[in-house]
Amino acid sequence: QVQLVESGGGLVQPGGSLRLSCAASGRIFSFHNMGWFRQAPGKRRELVAGISRDGSTNYRDSVKGRFTISRGYARNTLYLQMNSLKPDDTAVYYCNVWGNGDDYWGQGTQVPVSS
């Protein structure tokens, strides 16, 4: 069993930056993929950025060039560096670990982007 705890969210002005962290307790295996999702009020949850088991990364188009996903060496920490934040980035951000039948979620961290 894996438990995920996100941190680093909070109110930020447009154009600002935040770094989200996700700490995992339990075993993260090489077959697990890791990623960040977000859900804005009244909208469906969407993938923001992911790291596949082979280390390749992918981003949704709206965050390319602004967000960077990375993970710790031991795979037990996941990060999302968010730069040039926009009001449209306002959402609850969730950490997700999945693969080989596993699917784990954190409780989410809120990121309001507003002046």
Backbone as ProteinMPNN parsed JSONL, in Angstrom:
{"seq_chain_A": "QVQLVESGGGLVQPGGSLRLSCAASGRIFSFHNMGWFRQAPGKRRELVAGISRDGSTNYRDSVKGRFTISRGYARNTLYLQMNSLKPDDTAVYYCNVWGNGDDYWGQGTQVPVSS", "coords_chain_A": {"N_chain_A": [[0.844, -1.189, 0.0], [0.484, 2.239, -0.766], [0.847, 5.518, 0.385], [0.11, 8.889, -0.349], [1.134, 12.219, 0.012], [0.496, 15.486, -0.628], [2.041, 18.733, -0.866], [2.783, 22.275, -0.659], [1.031, 23.895, -2.0], [-1.021, 26.898, -2.392], [-2.115, 30.357, -2.225], [-1.333, 32.316, -5.037], [-0.071, 34.938, -7.063], [-0.964, 35.923, -10.424], [1.476, 35.078, -12.837], [3.304, 34.3, -10.993], [5.202, 31.764, -9.145], [5.186, 28.353, -8.039], [6.137, 25.452, -6.17], [5.169, 22.255, -6.084], [5.074, 19.413, -3.96], [5.161, 15.867, -3.533], [5.011, 13.412, -1.253], [5.743, 10.061, -0.841], [4.766, 7.245, 0.995], [5.627, 3.892, 1.607], [6.209, 1.323, -0.865], [7.488, 2.351, -3.906], [7.63, 1.16, -7.033], [9.664, 0.178, -9.877], [7.952, -0.249, -11.966], [5.92, 1.522, -11.704], [4.105, 4.372, -12.798], [4.129, 7.949, -12.485], [2.427, 10.965, -11.616], [0.921, 14.256, -11.971], [-2.273, 15.519, -11.455], [-5.074, 17.711, -11.972], [-7.977, 19.423, -10.744], [-10.346, 21.657, -11.496], [-12.913, 23.865, -10.18], [-16.096, 22.62, -10.923], [-15.207, 21.263, -13.145], [-13.783, 18.45, -14.97], [-11.36, 16.113, -13.683], [-8.013, 16.394, -14.748], [-5.062, 15.338, -16.491], [-2.0, 16.799, -15.753], [0.827, 16.598, -15.852], [3.158, 13.949, -16.394], [5.317, 11.241, -15.418], [6.684, 8.535, -16.93], [7.321, 4.973, -16.427], [9.77, 4.556, -17.621], [11.031, 6.923, -17.351], [10.449, 8.956, -19.112], [8.779, 12.036, -19.871], [5.638, 13.777, -19.95], [3.384, 16.386, -20.899], [0.41, 18.368, -20.514], [-0.837, 20.425, -23.15], [-1.339, 23.091, -22.41], [0.353, 23.697, -20.319], [2.911, 23.314, -21.096], [6.31, 24.268, -21.244], [6.029, 25.893, -19.078], [5.572, 24.42, -16.753], [7.318, 21.917, -14.851], [7.913, 18.562, -14.317], [9.314, 16.347, -11.928], [11.161, 13.773, -10.213], [12.283, 12.326, -7.111], [15.434, 10.674, -6.453], [15.065, 8.169, -5.272], [12.543, 7.604, -6.039], [10.503, 8.171, -4.27], [9.523, 10.658, -3.969], [7.79, 13.226, -5.581], [7.743, 15.995, -7.763], [6.416, 19.181, -8.806], [7.223, 21.824, -10.572], [5.983, 24.954, -11.017], [5.719, 27.619, -13.099], [5.155, 31.032, -14.198], [2.387, 31.271, -13.619], [-1.123, 31.132, -14.289], [-4.486, 32.473, -14.031], [-6.179, 30.448, -15.031], [-4.917, 28.168, -14.198], [-5.788, 27.647, -11.724], [-6.812, 25.331, -9.362], [-7.424, 22.196, -7.646], [-4.674, 20.275, -6.976], [-3.514, 17.039, -7.591], [-1.552, 14.257, -6.635], [-0.552, 11.274, -8.259], [-0.017, 7.801, -8.462], [0.474, 5.057, -10.48], [0.054, 1.818, -12.052], [0.586, -1.573, -13.117], [-1.809, -2.537, -12.081], [-2.066, -1.063, -9.766], [-3.261, 1.949, -8.227], [-2.93, 4.876, -6.89], [-3.805, 7.744, -4.933], [-3.263, 11.089, -3.778], [-4.454, 13.443, -1.272], [-4.775, 15.913, -2.283], [-3.86, 19.335, -3.06], [-4.543, 22.754, -2.77], [-4.427, 25.243, -5.268], [-4.847, 28.377, -5.74], [-4.901, 30.889, -8.156], [-4.626, 34.159, -8.262], [-5.05, 37.718, -8.303]], "CA_chain_A": [[0.0, 0.0, 0.0], [1.231, 3.492, -0.872], [0.126, 6.736, 0.758], [0.691, 10.059, -0.985], [0.794, 13.47, 0.685], [0.94, 16.65, -1.382], [2.275, 19.969, -0.141], [3.327, 23.348, -1.476], [-0.009, 24.725, -2.605], [-1.322, 28.154, -1.731], [-2.481, 31.479, -3.079], [-0.225, 32.903, -5.781], [-0.513, 35.926, -8.036], [-0.647, 35.59, -11.82], [2.886, 35.273, -13.16], [4.128, 33.764, -9.927], [5.67, 30.381, -9.205], [5.018, 27.458, -6.893], [6.68, 24.112, -6.324], [4.414, 21.246, -5.363], [5.787, 18.177, -3.618], [4.342, 14.712, -3.173], [5.813, 12.436, -0.523], [5.13, 8.738, -0.865], [5.177, 6.242, 1.975], [5.396, 2.602, 0.985], [7.134, 1.019, -1.948], [7.267, 2.777, -5.283], [8.405, 0.23, -7.831], [10.089, 0.673, -11.18], [6.869, -0.358, -12.937], [4.928, 2.56, -11.441], [4.138, 5.694, -13.397], [3.792, 8.974, -11.501], [1.95, 12.148, -12.303], [0.12, 15.289, -11.325], [-3.559, 15.842, -12.046], [-5.73, 18.836, -11.318], [-9.414, 19.529, -10.941], [-10.888, 22.99, -11.243], [-14.329, 23.811, -9.793], [-17.045, 22.363, -11.992], [-14.569, 20.631, -14.298], [-13.272, 17.099, -14.755], [-9.946, 15.987, -13.344], [-7.213, 16.27, -15.962], [-3.632, 15.119, -16.323], [-1.156, 17.97, -15.967], [2.157, 16.141, -16.251], [3.429, 12.6, -15.933], [6.607, 10.576, -15.655], [6.473, 7.104, -17.159], [8.264, 4.082, -15.756], [11.092, 4.656, -18.249], [11.57, 8.245, -17.089], [9.986, 9.956, -20.072], [7.786, 12.944, -19.311], [4.653, 14.338, -20.867], [2.666, 17.529, -20.333], [-0.705, 18.847, -21.312], [-0.343, 21.529, -23.971], [-1.494, 24.402, -21.782], [1.392, 23.947, -19.308], [4.237, 23.096, -21.678], [7.181, 25.431, -21.166], [5.828, 26.589, -17.798], [5.617, 23.445, -15.655], [8.31, 20.856, -14.968], [7.732, 17.46, -13.374], [10.54, 15.611, -11.634], [11.017, 12.878, -9.061], [13.485, 12.08, -6.352], [16.236, 9.532, -6.913], [14.487, 6.931, -4.744], [11.169, 7.524, -6.552], [9.495, 8.345, -3.24], [9.103, 12.047, -3.961], [7.449, 13.756, -6.897], [7.675, 17.447, -7.718], [5.892, 19.911, -9.957], [7.603, 23.234, -10.567], [5.011, 25.698, -11.823], [6.131, 28.999, -13.33], [4.254, 31.848, -15.021], [1.046, 30.77, -13.342], [-2.247, 31.883, -14.826], [-5.745, 32.172, -13.33], [-6.717, 29.173, -15.516], [-4.255, 27.077, -13.501], [-6.449, 27.472, -10.438], [-7.388, 23.996, -9.235], [-6.833, 21.322, -6.645], [-3.674, 19.44, -7.646], [-3.412, 15.708, -6.98], [-0.465, 13.349, -6.994], [-1.073, 9.954, -8.615], [0.932, 6.728, -8.787], [-0.317, 3.97, -11.058], [0.767, 0.824, -12.834], [0.497, -2.964, -12.695], [-3.023, -2.703, -11.304], [-2.094, -0.13, -8.651], [-3.734, 3.297, -8.536], [-2.927, 5.58, -5.615], [-4.038, 9.191, -5.029], [-3.145, 11.908, -2.596], [-5.673, 14.147, -0.88], [-4.834, 17.141, -3.061], [-3.445, 20.615, -2.492], [-5.201, 23.803, -3.528], [-3.603, 26.282, -5.883], [-5.614, 29.485, -6.309], [-4.07, 31.888, -8.821], [-5.47, 35.355, -8.29], [-4.459, 38.951, -7.801]], "C_chain_A": [[0.884, 1.245, 0.0], [0.328, 4.63, -0.44], [0.871, 7.933, 0.201], [0.215, 11.314, -0.269], [1.38, 14.629, -0.114], [1.16, 17.843, -0.46], [2.769, 21.028, -1.115], [2.303, 24.239, -2.136], [-0.22, 26.005, -1.826], [-1.63, 29.228, -2.739], [-1.253, 32.091, -3.741], [-0.801, 33.878, -6.8], [-0.215, 35.456, -9.451], [0.793, 35.968, -12.149], [3.832, 34.705, -12.126], [4.475, 32.304, -10.116], [5.34, 29.651, -7.909], [5.705, 26.146, -7.211], [5.874, 23.163, -5.449], [5.289, 20.025, -5.113], [4.783, 17.094, -3.267], [5.258, 13.692, -2.52], [5.057, 11.121, -0.461], [5.681, 7.866, 0.252], [4.774, 4.881, 1.423], [6.317, 2.446, -0.212], [6.637, 1.555, -3.281], [8.192, 1.941, -6.145], [8.729, 0.818, -9.213], [8.983, 0.586, -12.215], [5.781, 0.698, -12.734], [5.19, 3.807, -12.287], [3.716, 6.711, -12.325], [3.326, 10.229, -12.234], [1.19, 13.112, -11.412], [-1.146, 15.518, -12.144], [-4.096, 17.093, -11.357], [-7.22, 18.824, -11.644], [-9.868, 20.916, -10.53], [-12.364, 22.871, -10.872], [-15.238, 23.61, -11.001], [-16.473, 21.674, -13.216], [-14.075, 19.232, -13.929], [-11.787, 17.136, -14.381], [-9.161, 15.734, -14.625], [-5.746, 16.064, -15.622], [-2.879, 16.401, -16.648], [0.2, 17.544, -16.511], [2.389, 14.756, -15.674], [4.849, 12.172, -16.218], [6.334, 9.091, -15.782], [7.552, 6.284, -16.462], [9.669, 4.165, -16.356], [11.721, 6.036, -18.078], [11.141, 9.321, -18.068], [8.864, 10.785, -19.452], [6.806, 13.401, -20.381], [3.853, 15.402, -20.135], [1.43, 17.831, -21.177], [-0.257, 20.133, -21.994], [-0.346, 22.857, -23.228], [-0.413, 24.71, -20.743], [2.799, 23.748, -19.852], [5.047, 24.389, -21.668], [7.049, 26.201, -19.867], [5.976, 25.658, -16.598], [6.701, 22.401, -15.933], [8.057, 19.815, -13.891], [9.068, 16.77, -13.164], [10.282, 14.711, -10.433], [12.357, 12.708, -8.378], [14.176, 10.816, -6.823], [15.617, 8.208, -6.479], [13.028, 6.763, -5.156], [10.111, 7.761, -5.489], [9.065, 9.793, -3.083], [8.865, 12.496, -5.394], [7.274, 15.262, -6.769], [6.974, 17.99, -8.968], [6.27, 21.379, -9.775], [6.683, 23.964, -11.528], [5.444, 27.157, -11.901], [5.098, 29.714, -14.202], [2.802, 31.411, -14.85], [-0.023, 31.73, -13.837], [-3.502, 31.583, -14.015], [-6.359, 30.843, -13.765], [-6.035, 27.961, -14.878], [-4.863, 26.809, -12.13], [-7.155, 26.13, -10.376], [-6.867, 23.346, -7.958], [-5.91, 20.366, -7.4], [-3.472, 18.155, -6.85], [-2.193, 14.966, -7.514], [-1.057, 11.963, -7.248], [0.067, 9.015, -8.948], [0.112, 5.555, -9.306], [0.585, 3.026, -11.848], [0.622, -0.561, -12.255], [-0.715, -3.208, -11.788], [-3.135, -1.791, -10.098], [-2.592, 1.233, -9.124], [-3.901, 4.034, -7.222], [-3.067, 7.083, -5.84], [-3.748, 9.87, -3.696], [-4.448, 12.645, -2.331], [-5.824, 15.472, -1.617], [-4.343, 18.36, -2.299], [-3.992, 21.726, -3.38], [-4.21, 24.833, -4.033], [-4.536, 27.319, -6.489], [-4.654, 30.505, -6.917], [-4.936, 33.127, -9.021], [-4.71, 36.555, -7.77], [-5.322, 39.552, -6.703]], "O_chain_A": [[1.905, 1.292, 0.685], [-0.829, 4.7, -0.853], [2.099, 8.0, 0.262], [-0.973, 11.456, 0.022], [2.596, 14.745, -0.262], [0.539, 17.945, 0.598], [3.128, 20.721, -2.252], [2.659, 25.235, -2.766], [0.328, 26.182, -0.737], [-1.44, 29.051, -3.942], [-0.25, 32.354, -3.078], [-1.89, 33.663, -7.332], [0.704, 34.662, -9.653], [1.265, 37.045, -11.782], [5.038, 34.636, -12.36], [4.099, 31.682, -11.109], [5.231, 30.252, -6.84], [5.842, 25.77, -8.375], [5.898, 23.261, -4.222], [6.125, 19.654, -5.938], [3.693, 17.374, -2.766], [6.172, 13.169, -3.157], [3.888, 11.073, -0.079], [6.893, 7.758, 0.437], [3.7, 4.736, 0.838], [7.106, 3.337, -0.525], [5.526, 1.257, -3.721], [9.412, 2.012, -5.999], [8.144, 1.812, -9.642], [9.047, 1.265, -13.24], [4.826, 0.76, -13.508], [6.331, 4.233, -12.466], [3.024, 6.358, -11.37], [3.781, 10.515, -13.341], [0.868, 12.815, -10.262], [-1.095, 15.687, -13.362], [-3.622, 17.478, -10.288], [-7.655, 18.293, -12.667], [-9.781, 21.295, -9.362], [-13.004, 21.876, -11.213], [-15.153, 24.348, -11.982], [-17.169, 21.514, -14.219], [-13.962, 18.878, -12.755], [-11.065, 18.073, -14.725], [-9.585, 14.957, -15.481], [-5.253, 16.549, -14.603], [-3.096, 17.012, -17.695], [0.665, 18.075, -17.52], [1.883, 14.426, -14.601], [5.498, 12.672, -17.137], [5.816, 8.463, -14.858], [8.551, 6.816, -15.977], [10.651, 3.876, -15.673], [12.809, 6.296, -18.593], [11.448, 10.495, -17.861], [8.102, 10.297, -18.618], [7.121, 13.405, -21.571], [3.666, 15.337, -18.92], [1.404, 17.585, -22.383], [0.602, 20.849, -21.478], [0.566, 23.665, -23.408], [-0.271, 25.861, -20.328], [3.777, 23.989, -19.143], [4.551, 25.455, -22.031], [7.868, 27.073, -19.579], [6.455, 26.073, -15.543], [6.968, 22.048, -17.081], [7.992, 20.136, -12.704], [9.858, 16.625, -14.096], [9.29, 14.88, -9.723], [13.415, 12.914, -8.972], [13.577, 9.987, -7.508], [15.641, 7.234, -7.232], [12.35, 5.861, -4.663], [8.926, 7.574, -5.762], [8.318, 10.122, -2.161], [9.641, 12.185, -6.298], [6.722, 15.748, -5.781], [6.946, 17.354, -10.022], [5.708, 22.08, -8.933], [6.613, 23.63, -12.711], [5.524, 27.845, -10.883], [4.275, 29.076, -14.859], [2.085, 31.207, -15.83], [0.138, 32.951, -13.812], [-3.576, 30.537, -13.37], [-6.997, 30.171, -12.954], [-6.53, 26.84, -15.005], [-4.489, 25.849, -11.457], [-7.991, 25.819, -11.223], [-5.987, 23.88, -7.282], [-6.333, 19.722, -8.359], [-3.288, 18.168, -5.633], [-1.859, 15.049, -8.696], [-1.96, 11.531, -6.532], [1.011, 9.395, -9.64], [-0.833, 5.111, -8.652], [1.696, 3.371, -12.25], [0.544, -0.721, -11.036], [-0.643, -3.993, -10.843], [-4.188, -1.74, -9.463], [-2.375, 1.622, -10.271], [-4.894, 3.845, -6.518], [-2.527, 7.632, -6.801], [-3.963, 9.295, -2.629], [-5.422, 12.494, -3.069], [-6.891, 16.086, -1.576], [-4.399, 18.416, -1.07], [-3.91, 21.643, -4.606], [-3.286, 25.239, -3.329], [-4.974, 27.164, -7.629], [-3.702, 30.933, -6.264], [-5.855, 33.138, -9.839], [-3.839, 36.433, -6.909], [-4.982, 40.601, -6.155]]}, "name": "protein", "num_of_chains": 1, "seq": "QVQLVESGGGLVQPGGSLRLSCAASGRIFSFHNMGWFRQAPGKRRELVAGISRDGSTNYRDSVKGRFTISRGYARNTLYLQMNSLKPDDTAVYYCNVWGNGDDYWGQGTQVPVSS"}
